[in-house]
């Protein structure tokens, strides 16, 4: 039997009770093979999770929407899907997932920095192809893994099959709770992947401390690779826990064991090193975090609780139950001298909620998403919660001299809680039975809008798109280049914190300036620099301002969660700002120009400059053309002579 218990010196008057508690060792050699009935229970839990997952896509759980080619429009999913398509193509063609996309914001680098949450989608595309069904099936599989991952992690910690099934049930309830569903609906799949991988990795780290087997080492390597792939910031933060764990336990192991553990961690990083280098290289494109110690948010504890847990008592009660009983389970592990297990899980139970709460009071913590750590705290609580209940049942069974009596007492206590909080329990169970369906596919108005853009605009000019963060699916416009084959300024991500998103139109501002401050000549210059030929407006102020501009004529009324207008800017469209050239191709694969005639030896394009352009012919050099009104310079090509054809591709610099 795997065990890290040691004799417990206790006072004579407490020796009997301690013997009863210590004898309840949850590290069990009895598994699902010896208890096949629990295996059937686990399969039932997986079936339950499957039916609830299908309800995300179809209320009748038919699975039709899961397998068709309509995209998910909730939260960041349209942006992730768009970048997954670009990243999947880049992986196939160049061996890395970053690319330069000229379809938005006059060109921007699609990198692991922006957008980080598309990495799971890129994996789905690589495995299943460039269909929306691949992305949806990938998300469904992520949901289906929940009971399996947590049950297996419980077994790795030595819990019996009954406790593993209870862990899986608690994990399902937490997965369909409000806090987790908000992350899933908003598209933070990378956080959820990282959280599940961390729980499994922590369990394997403790198990490797006890067994030092090669199978566990391979599991460490795999979970480390998945974790770094999912969210490197989360895994860097958890080094604060893993390194002290190593320092404490390493003295009891050989040098080979220490090297093996560090090797698994290092190889997990090494597997992800190609894209991590891109992540490090492009960190500069993010808007700097406000590191002023005075940049507080002035959020009360009640406001934080409402924002991160929910306003209703069901989510709060479930979080309190898991975290509170999880602390009891950790305490039971520590009492039984299972220092490694109890210490690691207790540290997370205290540290993660504290960091999440801290994010409510300091802007940098909120900006990097530490508020989401409360969800991860729930992930880490489900195993000790189930273990604590199992320990309590066994302890009471020994006290009453019959295991069934102990289980009956715990069951009775749980029944009392269910009766006392009947409404909240019904809400929790109902959410775990029927998820809130996602928005799948474009609606009728959006289909008409896409058709209007294709018919009434030309690809030689960009479309200035007014961003509406209050829209029910504000990021659906990220899919417009796929449907219309047009380029846009705005519409990629209304909350993007990157310098390339500077030129955006909102209900009150253009490029960070109030619309009323723009003169007609400044608007003309803006449209020249960004090659704006069309404007889509939804709000009264932009509509009024552009209608008062003599260079704009309203074209077609459009509709999408409100009335709007497609307007045309009367100007000769061109992606060439200086010099002459004919644009043959301009997309994320390449930029091809023909009949190129430089002016004063240069050709300036209406594209943002970015390191890494590879140019044919190779005597042409890419340079920066400063733009005083844009933090990102324009792309300038120094061309020694007129050239029949110029082609630019983008790769690692």
N, C-alpha and C positions, 0 to 999 in steps of 0.2 A: 504493500500500500504506500502511495506517495504521501509524504507527510513532512511538515516542517515544525512539528510540535516539539516542545521540550518540557521536562518536568516542571510543574508550576508549584513553587513553594507558597503555601497558604497557611493562615492561622488554623488551629485545630478546630475551632468552632465553625469554620466555613468549608472544611475539607470535603464533607459529604456533598454539599451543593456544587462545589467546583468540580468534583469528580463527575457528577451528572452532566454538567455543562461541557466539560472538556471531552467526555466520552462521545459527545455528539459531534463526531468528525465529519464535516461535509465533503472532505476529499475521499471520494468513493471509487472503489474498483468496479462497482456494479454499474453496468452500462445498459444501453438499449438492447443489446443482444440478450442479456440476462433478464431484462424486463421488457419484452416486446409490446406489452400493452401500452407502455409509455411512448413507444415508437408510433403506435397508431394515433395516440393523442397529439403528438407532434405533427404528424401528417394532417390531422384535422385542423390544427392551428395554421399550417401552411395553406390549406384549402380556404380557411376563413380569410386569410390575408389576400389570397388570390381573388376572391369574390369582391372584397372591398376595393382592391386595386382596380379591378375592371369597372367599378362604379365611378372612378375618376373620369373615365372616358365616355361611358354610356350609363345612364341611369338604370337601364334594364340589364346591365352587365353582359350584353351580347358580344362585346369586343369588336363591333364593326368600326367604330371610330379609332380604335387602337391600330387597326391594320390598314386603314386607308391613308391617302397622301395629304390629308389636311393637317396643318401645323397647329401646335398649341399656342394660344395667344396670351395666356396669363403671364403677368409679371415680366421677367427677363427671358422667358423661354423663346420668344421670337428672335431676340438678339443672339441668344446662345445657338439657336438652330442655324441662323444666317452665318455666324462665325464658324459653326461646326462644318458647314458645307465648304467654306473657304479654307478652313484649316485642314479638313480631310483631303481636299485637292492638293494643298501644299505639301502635306505629308507624302502623298503618293508621288508627286512630281519632283520634290526637292529634298525629301527626307527630314523636314522639320515643319512645324505647324504654323509658323509666323508667315505673314504675307503683307503686301502693300495693297490696300484696297482704295481705288480712286472713285468708287461709287458713292461715297459719302464724304462730306466735310472737305472737299478738294483734295482728298487723299490723306490717309492715316495708316499707321502700321497696326495691323491686327496681330497682337502679341499676347503672351501669357499675362501681361500686366493689364491689358484691355483687349478681350475681356476674359478674366480668369475662369469664370463659371462655364465657359464653352468647352473646356477640356473633356469632361465626360461625353459631351455631344460629339466631339471629334472621334473619340473611341467608338461610339455607336456608328458613326458614318463609316469609319474604316472597316468595321465588322459587317455592317448591313447595307451600305450603299447610301447614296444621296437622296433618300426618300424620307419624308417626314415620319413614315411608319418606323424607320430604324430608330429615330430619336425617341419616339413614344414607347416602342418596345423596350428600349434600353432603360427608360425611366421606370417602366413597369417591373422589369427585372430587378432594379434597385429596390423597389418596394417589396418584392417577393423574397428578397434575401434577408429581410429583417428578422423573422422568427428563427431562421436557420443560423444566421451569424450569432445571435445572442444565445441560442441554445448551445451551440458548439463552444462559444466562449465560456459559458458556465461549466460545460464538461471539462474544458481545458483547466479550469480552476478547481476541478475535482468534485464538483457538485454532482449529485445523483441524477438519474434521468427524470425523476419527478420534479426536482428543483429546476432542472433545465427547461422542462415544459412550462413551469410557472414563470420562469424568466422570459421565455418566448411570449407568453400571454401578456405579461406586463409591458414588454417591448412593443407589442402590437397596440396596446391601449395608448402608450405614449406616442407612438408613431402617428396615430390618427388624432391626437390631441391638437388643440389650437396652435400652440407654439411651433410644433414640427410642421403642421400643415401650412402655416404661413410661409415658412422657409421653402417648402416644396413647391407651393404655388407661385412664390416669387421667383423661383428658379435657382435657389441656392443649393443645388445638388452637390456641389463640391464640398460644402460644409457638412452635409449629411453623410457623404461618403467618408470624409475625413473622420467624422465622429465614430462611425461604425468600425472603420479600420483601426482607430485608436483603442477602442474597447478590446477588439480581438488581439491587437499587438500587445497591449498591457497584460492580458491574460496569458499570452504566449511567453512574454518576458518573465513573468512569475513562474510559469511552468518550466521554462528553460533553466531557471535558477534551481529548480527542484530535481529535474531529470537530466538536463544537459544532453538531450538526445538530438540526433541529426534531423529527425523529422520536425521537431519543434524549431530547430534553427532555420530550416527551409520555410516554415510558417512565418517566422520572424522576418525573413528576407522578403517574402511575398507581401505581408501586411505593411512593411515599411515602404516598399515600392508603391503600393496602392495609396498609402497615406501621403507620401511626398507628391505623387501625381495629383491627388485630390486637392490638397491645400497646404503648401509649404509653410505659410505663416503659422498655421495651427501646429504643425509638427515642430517648427522651431521653438514655439512656446512650450510645448510639452517636453522639450529637452530639460526644462527646469525641474521636471519630475524624474525623468529617466536617468539623468546624470547622478543626482543624489542617490537614487536606488542602486546604481552601479557602485558608487563609492562605498555604500554600506555593506553590500553583499559580496563585493569582489574579493575581500580578504579571505573568505571561506572557500574560494575556488582557485583552480590552477590558472597559470598564465594563458594556457591554451583556451580555457573557457572564456577568459576576458577578451582575448583576441577574436574568438568566434563571435561573441556578442557585438563587439565594435565592428567586426567585419560585416555582420548582417545589417547593422545600421548604415555603415558606409556604402555597401553595395546597393541598399535601397535608394540612397542619394545618387549613386553612380548610374543606375538604370535611368533615372530622370535627368541626368546631367545635361543632355542636349537642349531640352526646353528650359531647364533652370538657368542655363547661360543666357538664353534669350530673355528670360524673366529679369535677370540681373541687368542685362544690357539696356533694357528699355524702361527701367524704373523711372527715368527722368521725365517720361511723357505724362506722368500723373501730376495733377495740381498738388503742390506741397501741403502737408497736413498742418493745421494751425497748432503749433507746439507751445503757444503762450500758456503758462500755467493759469492765467486768469480766464482762459477760454472755457468757462463753465457753462453748463446747459440749464442750471437751475431747475432740475427736475426732481420732484418729490419721490419718496419711496413708493407711494401709492400710484403715481403716474408711471413709474418704471414697471411696477407690477402689472398694471393694466396693459402697458405696451408690449411687454415681453411674455407675459403669462396669459392674460386675458381678463376681461371685465367680469365674466361669469364665474360662479363658484365651482363649476365642474373642472375647468382647467387648473384653477388654483388648488382645489382639493386634491386632484391627481398629482400635481407637482409636490404638494406638501406631503402626501402619502408616500410617494416614491423616495423623495429626499430624506424625509424623517425616518422611515423604516430602513432606508439604505444606511443611514448613520448607525442604526441599531445593528444591522448586519455587519458593518465594519467593526463596530465595538466588539461583537461576538468573535470575529476573527482575531482581533487583537488580544482579547482575553485568553483565547486558546493558543496564544503565542504564534499565530500566523502573521508575523510582523510584516512580511513582504506584501501579502495580499491585502490585509487591512490597512496598512500604511499607504499604499499606492491609491487604493480606491477612496480612502478617507480624505487624502490630500485633494483629490479631484472634487469630492463632494463639498469641500470647504472653499477651495480656490476658485473653481469655475463660477459658482454663483456670485462670489465676491467681485470677480472681474466683470461679470455681466452687470452687476449693480453699479460698479465704478464707471462703466461706460455711460451711465445716465447722468453723470455729473461732470465729465470732462470730455470735450469735443474730440480730441484725437482718438480716445478709446472707442467712441461711437463711430468715427469715420472709418476705422479699420474693421469694424464689425464685431467687437468683443461682446456686444450685447447678445449675440447668437450663442455664446458659450453656455447660457442657461440650458439650451436644448441638449448640448453635449453633457452637461451635468446630469440631466435625466437619463441619457444613455448609460452613464457610469453608475447610476443608482439602481438600475433594474436587477442586476445580478445580486448585489448585496441585499436588496430588498427581498428577493425571492429566497435567498439563502437564510436571511434573518427569520422569515416566516417558517421555513423548514426547520431551522434550529429550534425555534420556539415550540413547534409542534412536537419534535422529538424530545425536547427537554420536559415538556409537560407530560408526554407519554411515559417518560421514565419516572417522573414524580408520582404519577397516578398508577404506575406499574402496569400500564397497558398502552401500546402505541396508538391504538384506535381512539382511546380516550383523549390523548393529547391532540390528535388531529381534529377530533370533534370539538374540543374546547376552542382551538384556533378558528375552526369553521364557524362556531357559534359567535365568536367575537367579530369575525368578518361579516356575518349575517346581521349583527346588530348595527355595524357601520353602514351596511347597505340600506337597512330600514331607516336609520337616522338621516341619511343623506340620499333618500330615494330619488329625488329629482335630479341631483347631480350625477348619480350613478346611471340613471337612464340616459342622460345626455352623453356620458362617456361611452356607454355601450352602443348607443345609436350612431355616434360618429365612427365607431370602429366597425359598424355594420354597413353604413352607407356614407361614403365620402361625398363632399360637395363637388359636383361635376365641373370640369374645366371648360373654358371656351375653346372649342375645337373648330378650326376652319374659319374662313372669312364669311361674314354675313352678307346679305343681299346688297346693302349699301356699299360695303367695301369692295365687293366684286364689281359693282357699277363704277366706283371710283377708279379702280385699276383699269377698267376698260376705257374710261374717259382719258386717263393719263396716257395710255398707249395710243389712242386715236388723235388726241388734240395736241400732243407735244412731239418734239423731235429730239433725237439723242444727241444732237450737236450742242445742246445747252443744258445746264443744270436746272433743277427745280428747287426753289427755296420753300421749305416745308415748315409751317408753324407747329411747334411742339406743344403738346397739351398734357402735362403730367397728371391732370385730373381725369383724363380719359379712362374708361374701365379697362381697356387694354392698350396702354399708351405706347408700348413698344412694338405693336404690330407693324408699324411703318418701317421697321428694320427689314422687313421682307419685301419692300417695294422694288428694289433693284432686281430681285429674282422674278417678280411677276411682270414688271414693266420694261426692263432693260433700259432704264434711265438712271442718271446720276442725280444725287440730291445733296443739298446743304441743309442739315437738320433732319430729324426723324430717326436717327440711328439709336440714340439713347438719351432720353430727357434728363437723366441724372449722371451722365458721364463726367467723371472728374479727370479729364485729360485736356491738355492744351489745344489739341486739334479740334475740339468741339467749341472753340471760341466763337465762331461765326454761326450763331443759332438765332432763330426768330421765336420769340415767345409772345404772349398776349400783351406785353408792355414794352419789350426791349428787342433790339437787334444788335448782335455782337456785343452785348453787355452795356449798351447805351440806350436810354429811353428813346422810344420812337419819335417823340416830339422834338428831340434834339437833332435829328437828321435833316439836313437840307436836301433839296432835290439833286444838287450836284454831287453831294456825298453818296446818295443812293445810286446815282449813275456810276460813280467810281467803284462802289462796292460790287455792283452787278458786273462791271467789266472785269474786276480782279477775280471774281469767283465764277465768271461766265454764267450768270443767272439769266435765264430766258423766260422762266415761268415762276409764279408764286402761288402757293396754296395757303389761303388764310381762313381762319375759323372765328377769330375773336373780333369784337367791334373796333378796337383801337387800330390793329393792323389793317383791317378792311378800310377804315376811314382814311388812314394815312396813305395807303397805296392808291386809293381811288382819287385822292387829291393830287397825285403825282401825274403830270401830263404824259410821262413816258410809259404808263401802264394802261392797258385796256382790259376790262373784265371780259372773260370768255364764256365760261360755262359754270353754272351753279353745281356744287357738289354737296354730298351729304355723307356724314359719318359721325354719329352721335352728336348731331347738330348740323346746322346749315353752314356752308362755306362757299368760297369762290375760287376757281382756277383763273388766274390772271396771266396775261402775257406782257413781258417787258419788250418794248419796241427797240430792239438793237440787233446788230449783226452778231450772231453767236460765234464764238471761237474759243478753243482751249489754248490758243497761241496768243500770248500777251506781247511778245516782241519777236520779230522775225516772221518767216512764213513757213508753213508746213501743212500737209494734209494728214488728218488723223485717220489711220486705218483701223486701229484696234486700241481700246483703252479699257482694261479690266484688271482683275486681280492676278491674271496670268502674265500679261505683258502689256507694254505700251509701244505701239508700232506707229511710226511716222514716215511719210513718203514725201518726196519732192521738197526736201528741207533746204531753206535758204536763210542762213543766219543774218542778223543785223548787227553790225559792229562786232562780228565774230561770235555772237551769242544767240541763243534761242531761249526765251523765257516762257514757261508753261504755267497755266492756271492749275498748278498742282503743288502741294506741299513738298518741300524737300525732306528727304530721309536718307540717312547713311545706308549704304548697302546696294545701291543701284549698280547693275552690271550692264554695260552699254556696248552695243555693236553698231558701227566700227569702234575698235578699242582706243582710237586716238581722241575720242570725244570724252570730255570730263564733266561730271555733274558738280555743280556749285550751288551755293546758297545765294538767293536774291532776297535781301532784307525787305520786310514789309513792316512799316511803322505801326500799322493797325492790327497786326496779327502776330501772336507770339511765335508762330512757326514761319520760317522764310519760304519763299517760292522756290521752285525747281528751275535752275538755270543751267543750260547745256552750253559749254564752250566748244564750238564747232569750227575747225580751221577753214573749212571750205564747204560750198554747197554739196549736199549729199543726197543720193537717190533714195536711200532708205536708212532709218535709224530705229533700233529696237532696244527697249529697256526692260530688263527683268530685275527682280529684287530678291536678294538673299542675305545671308549673314555677311556683315562687313568684314 
